[in-house]
């Protein structure tokens, strides 16, 4: 494996401020023809950032009120992360963008990654930003604006999903499986390949220290210490898993191309499927946010009531088709 590493200046350029439009007006304004919600990021203030193919929005997750829309240089947003000082990083199909949440203004953007198509973002334990693209992985200093390390010859090529294990090692979900990367040296350590379903689509660390891996046909549990597949969750076999998250009670929420499911983590027992979301194709999840489970779908944003277990559309961030259907 060839590892390209070093420190390079990351050219950032200023971008105009957010749209100067009142939130009530924004909630009614048509935004785009594609309403897919691809990323959800709670911030330190309790607000929720919503990344979609119609742009970036900030909402109050308690009330659902749209607080701000930020005009993006790209309409195809794919990943969100918040750094240690609260800035929001946005991965798009046209590069990386940094937003100051105090002003809702884009303060920097760059186009010098291995590929401008950013698929995943993660802040590691030292505060560095890792950006996964369809042609490799980079580590960036959020404060200094330096691209510190580039790993272009990544096994499996595309860094689709990122997660840290209990020892702060970085795990990368690729087209071929999982790759463990040492965050200090940026060198790949181990691989877990031959996973059912092949390409990894989602990756998260469970409360007991295992990695939960979503592929095109499976939900898998991997032991990061032994770098071994522990089990395949039977109730999710044959389903394309695109997002996996845990709520405060330890339940697993699994977003697939055929619905949102709630499972017991130990047995994999199916506790329920959520009805009435904008679409059955779930792209992103944010549990424990505003006393709801927020779900990004291909037809817009929805939320799940923890009281009733039923889904609801967010009326300001949903396809007009859904609005018409539910009238």
LINCORKA-V670612 format. One line per field, one symbol per residue. phi: phi as a letter, one per 30 degrees, with the letter a starting at -180 (. if undefined). burial: 1 if it has 24 or more other ideal C-beta (glycine too) atoms within 12 Angstrom, else 0. A space follows every 10 residues. Layout:
# LINCORKA-V670612
phi = ???
burial = ???
This chain:
# LINCORKA-V670612
phi = .cccbkcbdc dcbdbedddd bdeddddcdd cadccdccab bdcddjdbcc cbdcjcbbbd ddciddcacc dcdbccdbab acddcjdccb cbdbjcbccd ddchcdcaab bcdebdddca bacddcjdcc bcbdbkbbcb ddddicddbb cdcdeiicdd abaccdcidd ccdbdckcbc bdddcicdcb bbchdejidd cbaacddcjd ccbcbdbacc cbdddchbdd acdedcdicd ccabbccddj dccbcbdbkc bcbdddcied clcddidead cccabbdhbi hbccbcbdck cbbcdddcic dbddddbbde ddeddcd
burial = 0000100001 0100100110 0010011000 1000111111 1110001111 1111111111 1001011111 1111111111 1110011111 1110111111 1001111111 1111111111 1111001111 1111111111 1100111111 1101111111 1111100011 1111111111 1110011111 1110111111 1111110001 1111111111 1111001011 1110110011 1111111000 1111111011 1110100101 0111011111 1111111111 0111111111 1111010010 1111011111 0100000
